[in-house]
Amino acid sequence: MNPSLRTLLATLLATLAPLTASASVVDGSWQTTEGQLTLTTAGSAVTGRYTNDNGEIVATLSGNVLSGYWIEDNSNTRCPTARNGRYHWGRIRWEFSADAFAGIWSYCDAEPVAANKWSGTRIAGSPPSAPTADPVLYQNWNRDRCGHTDRAFFELGAAAWVTRVVAWVQWAGSESEIGFTLHSAGKVAAQGTMQRGTCDPYQKDWCEAVADTTVDLGRGFHFVEVARVKQCQNEGSRLNGFIRVHGRTR
């Protein structure tokens, strides 16, 4: 491998976080007291979008409790500092069951209070997107604007069985699958199709591309190549394609 490329890859941000069974409780679409909401998990990190005032959720899941922030274009209180570029935000604490959640919220950085209630129920026919009990071994996703590439490099700190690979791809029309190749040590380690998964609720052509596989990979760098130059990359990912890798270390 080219030394400069190795240096670049070594700086890529990786998140080692368990994906608990509770993630399947959170993923999906919900009808809430603040409008329709879509939540997506990546390890313990949870992001979401809801209809009220172009709302955004940025939070962390611990067991069945979600704690973090709501962010909107407008609200009754303007905060002194911005969060994700907007001045209308606050904190949340939600507790989930299989098909519902109940919680509280606040303005800005105050503790959520019981008087401010936020609840929701899962929308029928909207199950979680392909949950897996295996932990996230690598991910480099962020929320900045996307450019395009056709490949994503990732590093494993230890030998592992990789059981799922998820990319963030701009899909064409009703397209539901895309070809991929997983390369390791100069050889093809896996090849097949990735299925269209959970989509951005507002830019519906941007969706997950999910491949379930069982492949034994060694410690070090590997890369996934998709069939078209439509995989997200940006400066936040060091111009590397967005990739999330699940599996079990050996």
C-alpha positions, 0 to 999 in steps of 0.5 A: 500500500502507498505510504501516503495512503496508509497515513491518510487511512490511519487518520480516519475516525473510527467508532468502536461502540456496541450495537445493543438489542435496544437499537431495534426498539428505536430504529424506524418511523414514529408518529409523535407529539412534534410530528412524524419522526424517523430515527436511525442508530449507528452503534449507540449514536442515534440521529433523526429528523421530524416534521415540526420546524425541520426538526433534528435529533442528535442523541445517545442510546443507553439500554432503552433510554435516549438522551440528547438534543432536539434542534429546530429552525424556530421555537419559543426560545433562542439559545445563546449558542448554536448547535449544528448551526441553529439557535433553537434547540434543547435537551431530551430524555425518552424511554422506549418500549417496543412500539412507543416512547414517552419522554421529556424535553427542555430549552437550550442546555437546561435539564428536561422537565416533567411539564414538557412531555414528548411521546410517540408511537411506531407507525404501523408497517415501519419496522426497524431497518435490518437490526443486528446484534453484532457490534460496530467495528468501524464507522466514519459517517457524519452529517455534512454535505456529500460528494461522490466516490465508489469506494470506502476504506476501513481499518480493523484493529483485530482480526474479525468475522465481518457480518454486515457492511453498510454504505451511504449511497445516492440511489437512482429512482426505484433502484433497490440493489447495487453491486459491491466488492470487498477487497482484502490483502489484494484479493476479493474477500466477498462480492454480491449485492447491497440492498437499499435500506433506511433513507433520509426522510427529506432527501429520499434518494440518499439511503443505506446500502446494506450487505449481510455477509460472513467473511473472515478478515485480518487486522489492518486495512480493507476496502469496499467498492460499489458498482457506481460512483454514488457513495457519500464522501466529504472532508469530514470522512477524509474524502473516504466513502461512508462505511459502517462495518459490523462483526465479531472480533476473533 
